[in-house]
């Protein structure tokens, strides 16, 4: 196990081949270990009733959040995304935070970074690890793909197609050709444009987005420059202090069922057209979505 309090910088979602250049996104993984309070056992007895196990798990999540927030406040130069990890029962809890201390509901590149550290330093012989936090649970696998090191398996989201909102063109400076909502009013809005070039050259009006909706915007289009099925996208969440994210695994997961249907392919590539850019592979498998990407120590 890593030494408690140890932190490691991990780069995720980057591309390596000439046609897939992307710097990806950085996350700093902090191992909490014995920093967790001792009122509850870190290893929950399996013979406990399921309801009690869930209650104890919830309390552990709350304790993790409190300790992580305290640790984050003590950092003098917070940079990028922070992921706090601790062992719990047969898996691990991983909670992501932004540099300004906000808990991130769904942090895909943070989950990739946490899995990378756990596989390399805690579970060198494992090929499958369970993770959770207060809102999500997921599985991490060692990827067997040429362009991916880690795969994450999530429950498949359910995008609901809707009319293009009236505010969309004013906020983006481009007219979407289709739209879909995912989750609650504070989750995601997918806006499809007619070309990758439109996505690339967007100049969003961030104050207008904040005034119009609480949903993070995933602006996307079919990627017609690749031989294999794929999409491009950008991710904007100014409502939550993130004008534009660099490489967003959580957004790619939301796009899984959306583009799988349109591309008529269970597997496709997703290229994020931010300044640095991210590269990932998405596969829909029944009720699950797999996110696969390159990961390495930063």
C-alpha positions as CSV (number, residue, x, y, z in Angstrom):
1,X,0.0,0.0,0.0
2,X,1.2,3.6,-0.6
3,X,2.3,5.5,2.4
4,X,-0.6,7.5,4.0
5,X,-0.6,11.1,2.7
6,X,1.5,10.2,-0.3
7,X,0.4,12.0,-3.5
8,X,1.2,11.1,-7.1
9,X,0.5,12.9,-10.4
10,X,-1.2,10.9,-13.1
11,X,-1.8,11.8,-16.7
12,X,-5.0,10.4,-18.3
13,X,-6.8,10.4,-21.6
14,X,-3.8,11.4,-23.8
15,X,-3.1,10.3,-27.4
16,X,0.2,9.1,-28.7
17,X,0.0,8.4,-32.4
18,X,0.4,11.3,-34.9
19,X,-3.3,11.4,-35.8
20,X,-4.3,11.3,-32.1
21,X,-2.2,14.0,-30.5
22,X,-3.7,14.9,-27.2
23,X,-2.1,16.0,-23.9
24,X,-5.0,14.7,-21.8
25,X,-5.7,15.7,-18.2
26,X,-3.8,15.6,-15.0
27,X,-5.0,14.3,-11.6
28,X,-3.2,14.2,-8.3
29,X,-4.0,11.0,-6.4
30,X,-3.8,11.2,-2.5
31,X,-3.8,8.0,-0.5
32,X,-5.6,8.6,2.8
33,X,-5.0,5.2,4.4
34,X,-4.9,5.6,8.1
35,X,-6.0,9.2,7.9
36,X,-9.6,7.9,8.1
37,X,-11.1,8.2,11.6
38,X,-11.1,5.0,13.6
39,X,-14.7,5.0,14.8
40,X,-15.7,2.6,12.1
41,X,-13.7,-0.4,10.8
42,X,-12.1,0.1,7.4
43,X,-12.8,-3.5,6.5
44,X,-16.6,-4.1,6.9
45,X,-17.5,-7.6,8.1
46,X,-19.2,-9.6,5.2
47,X,-21.6,-11.3,7.5
48,X,-23.4,-8.1,8.4
49,X,-26.9,-7.6,6.9
50,X,-26.8,-5.8,3.6
51,X,-28.7,-2.8,4.9
52,X,-26.2,-2.4,7.8
53,X,-23.3,-2.8,5.4
54,X,-24.8,0.0,3.2
55,X,-25.2,2.3,6.3
56,X,-21.6,1.7,7.3
57,X,-20.4,2.3,3.8
58,X,-22.4,5.6,3.7
59,X,-20.7,6.7,6.9
60,X,-17.3,5.8,5.6
61,X,-18.1,7.9,2.5
62,X,-19.0,10.9,4.7
63,X,-15.9,10.5,6.7
64,X,-13.8,10.3,3.6
65,X,-15.3,13.5,2.3
66,X,-14.6,15.3,5.6
67,X,-11.0,14.2,5.7
68,X,-10.4,14.9,2.0
69,X,-11.8,18.4,2.3
70,X,-9.6,19.0,5.4
71,X,-6.6,17.7,3.5
72,X,-7.4,19.8,0.4
73,X,-7.5,23.0,2.5
74,X,-4.0,22.3,3.8
75,X,-2.5,22.2,0.3
76,X,-0.6,25.5,-0.5
77,X,-0.6,25.1,-4.2
78,X,-3.6,23.1,-5.4
79,X,-3.3,22.3,-9.1
80,X,-5.9,20.5,-11.4
81,X,-8.0,17.7,-10.0
82,X,-7.4,15.9,-6.8
83,X,-8.6,12.3,-6.1
84,X,-8.6,11.0,-2.5
85,X,-8.5,7.2,-2.2
86,X,-8.8,4.7,0.6
87,X,-9.4,1.0,1.0
88,X,-12.9,-0.1,2.0
89,X,-14.0,-3.7,2.3
90,X,-13.4,-5.6,-1.0
91,X,-12.8,-2.3,-3.0
92,X,-11.8,1.3,-2.8
93,X,-13.5,4.6,-2.3
94,X,-12.3,7.4,-4.7
95,X,-13.6,10.9,-4.5
96,X,-12.5,13.7,-6.9
97,X,-12.3,17.4,-6.1
98,X,-11.6,20.4,-8.2
99,X,-8.7,22.7,-7.4
100,X,-11.0,25.1,-5.6
101,X,-12.2,22.4,-3.3
102,X,-15.5,21.4,-4.9
103,X,-16.5,17.8,-4.8
104,X,-16.9,16.4,-8.4
105,X,-20.0,14.3,-8.8
106,X,-18.5,12.2,-11.6
107,X,-14.8,12.5,-12.4
108,X,-13.8,10.1,-15.2
109,X,-10.1,11.1,-15.5
110,X,-9.9,11.0,-11.6
111,X,-11.2,7.5,-11.6
112,X,-8.7,6.5,-14.3
113,X,-5.9,8.0,-12.2
114,X,-7.1,6.3,-9.0
115,X,-7.3,2.9,-10.8
116,X,-3.8,3.4,-12.2
117,X,-2.3,3.9,-8.7
118,X,-4.2,1.1,-7.1
119,X,-3.3,-1.4,-9.8
120,X,0.4,-0.4,-9.7
121,X,0.9,0.0,-6.0
122,X,-1.8,-1.8,-4.1
123,X,-3.1,-4.7,-6.3
124,X,-0.3,-5.7,-8.7
125,X,-1.8,-9.1,-9.3
126,X,-5.4,-8.0,-9.7
127,X,-7.1,-7.5,-13.1
128,X,-10.4,-6.2,-11.7
129,X,-11.1,-3.7,-8.9
130,X,-14.3,-2.2,-7.5
131,X,-14.5,1.5,-6.8
132,X,-17.3,3.7,-5.4
133,X,-18.0,7.1,-4.0
134,X,-21.2,8.8,-2.6
135,X,-23.0,8.9,-5.9
136,X,-21.4,6.2,-8.2
137,X,-19.9,2.7,-8.2
138,X,-17.8,1.3,-11.1
139,X,-15.3,-1.4,-12.0
140,X,-11.8,-0.8,-13.2
141,X,-10.0,-3.3,-15.5
142,X,-6.5,-3.5,-16.9
143,X,-7.2,-2.8,-20.6
144,X,-6.1,-5.1,-23.3
145,X,-6.3,-2.6,-26.1
146,X,-3.3,-1.1,-28.0
147,X,-4.4,2.5,-27.2
148,X,-5.6,2.0,-23.6
149,X,-4.1,1.1,-20.3
150,X,-7.2,1.2,-18.0
151,X,-10.9,0.5,-18.7
152,X,-13.7,1.7,-16.4
153,X,-17.1,0.0,-16.5
154,X,-20.2,2.2,-15.5
155,X,-23.9,1.7,-15.6
156,X,-25.1,2.9,-19.0
157,X,-26.8,6.4,-18.8
158,X,-30.1,6.9,-20.5
159,X,-30.1,10.0,-22.8
160,X,-33.5,11.3,-23.6
161,X,-33.8,13.1,-26.9
162,X,-35.4,16.5,-26.7
163,X,-36.0,19.6,-28.7
164,X,-33.0,21.9,-29.1
165,X,-33.4,24.5,-26.3
166,X,-34.1,28.0,-27.4
167,X,-31.0,29.3,-25.6
168,X,-28.6,27.0,-27.3
169,X,-27.7,29.1,-30.3
170,X,-27.2,32.3,-28.2
171,X,-25.0,30.4,-25.8
172,X,-22.9,28.6,-28.4
173,X,-22.9,30.9,-31.5
174,X,-24.0,27.8,-33.5
175,X,-27.3,26.1,-34.1
176,X,-27.4,22.4,-32.8
177,X,-29.2,19.9,-35.0
178,X,-30.2,17.6,-32.1
179,X,-30.2,17.5,-28.4
180,X,-30.6,15.1,-25.5
181,X,-30.9,15.4,-21.7
182,X,-29.1,13.0,-19.3
183,X,-30.0,12.7,-15.6
184,X,-31.5,15.5,-13.5
185,X,-31.7,19.2,-14.1
186,X,-28.1,19.5,-12.7
187,X,-26.6,16.8,-14.9
188,X,-25.9,17.0,-18.6
189,X,-27.3,18.4,-21.9
190,X,-25.9,16.9,-25.1
191,X,-26.0,19.3,-28.1
192,X,-25.1,17.9,-31.5
193,X,-23.7,20.1,-34.2
194,X,-23.5,19.4,-37.9
195,X,-19.7,19.2,-38.1
196,X,-16.5,18.7,-36.1
197,X,-15.3,22.1,-37.4
198,X,-18.2,23.8,-35.8
199,X,-17.4,22.1,-32.5
200,X,-13.7,23.0,-32.8
201,X,-14.4,26.7,-33.5
202,X,-17.1,27.4,-30.9
203,X,-16.8,30.5,-28.7
204,X,-19.3,29.9,-26.0
205,X,-20.9,32.8,-24.0
206,X,-20.2,31.5,-20.5
207,X,-22.4,34.0,-18.6
208,X,-25.3,33.1,-20.9
209,X,-24.8,29.4,-20.2
210,X,-24.9,30.1,-16.4
211,X,-28.0,32.1,-16.8
212,X,-29.8,29.6,-19.0
213,X,-29.2,26.2,-17.4
214,X,-27.8,24.2,-14.6
215,X,-26.8,21.4,-16.9
216,X,-23.2,20.9,-18.1
217,X,-23.1,21.2,-21.9
218,X,-21.5,18.4,-24.0
219,X,-21.3,19.8,-27.5
220,X,-20.5,17.1,-30.0
221,X,-20.5,16.0,-33.7
222,X,-19.7,13.0,-35.8
223,X,-15.9,12.6,-36.4
224,X,-15.7,12.3,-40.2
225,X,-11.9,12.4,-40.2
226,X,-11.3,8.9,-38.8
227,X,-11.7,5.6,-40.6
228,X,-13.3,4.1,-37.6
229,X,-16.6,5.2,-36.0
230,X,-16.1,8.2,-33.8
231,X,-17.2,11.5,-32.4
232,X,-15.7,14.8,-31.3
233,X,-16.9,16.9,-28.3
234,X,-16.2,19.7,-25.9
235,X,-17.4,20.1,-22.4
236,X,-18.5,23.3,-20.7
237,X,-19.6,23.6,-17.1
238,X,-19.2,27.3,-16.0
239,X,-22.1,26.8,-13.5
240,X,-19.6,24.7,-11.5
241,X,-16.5,26.7,-11.9
242,X,-15.2,24.8,-15.0
243,X,-15.4,27.0,-18.1
244,X,-14.1,24.2,-20.3
245,X,-12.6,20.9,-19.2
246,X,-9.5,19.5,-20.9
247,X,-10.3,15.8,-21.1
248,X,-13.6,14.6,-19.6
249,X,-14.1,10.9,-19.2
250,X,-17.5,11.4,-17.6
251,X,-18.8,13.2,-20.7
252,X,-17.6,10.4,-22.9
253,X,-19.6,8.0,-20.8
254,X,-22.8,10.1,-21.4
255,X,-22.1,10.0,-25.1
256,X,-21.8,6.2,-25.1
257,X,-25.5,5.3,-25.8
258,X,-26.1,8.5,-27.8
259,X,-23.4,7.9,-30.4
260,X,-23.6,4.1,-30.4
261,X,-27.1,4.4,-31.8
262,X,-26.2,7.1,-34.4
263,X,-23.0,5.4,-35.5
264,X,-24.6,2.0,-35.5
265,X,-21.5,0.7,-33.6
266,X,-21.1,-0.6,-30.1
267,X,-17.6,0.8,-30.0
268,X,-16.3,4.2,-31.1
269,X,-13.6,6.7,-30.4
270,X,-14.2,10.1,-28.7
271,X,-11.8,13.0,-29.3
272,X,-12.1,16.0,-27.1
273,X,-11.3,19.2,-29.0
274,X,-10.2,21.3,-26.0
275,X,-6.9,23.2,-26.1
276,X,-4.9,20.2,-24.9
277,X,-7.3,17.6,-26.0
278,X,-8.3,14.1,-24.8
279,X,-8.5,10.8,-26.5
280,X,-10.7,7.8,-25.4
281,X,-12.5,4.8,-26.5
282,X,-16.1,4.0,-25.6
283,X,-17.9,0.7,-25.8
284,X,-21.6,0.0,-25.0
285,X,-22.1,-3.5,-23.6
286,X,-25.7,-4.3,-22.7
287,X,-26.5,-2.1,-19.7
288,X,-22.9,-1.0,-19.2
289,X,-20.6,1.5,-20.8
290,X,-16.8,1.0,-20.9
291,X,-14.4,3.9,-21.0
292,X,-10.9,3.0,-22.0
293,X,-7.9,5.4,-22.2
294,X,-4.1,5.8,-21.9
295,X,-2.9,6.4,-18.4
296,X,0.6,7.1,-17.0
297,X,2.4,8.7,-14.1
298,X,2.7,12.4,-14.8
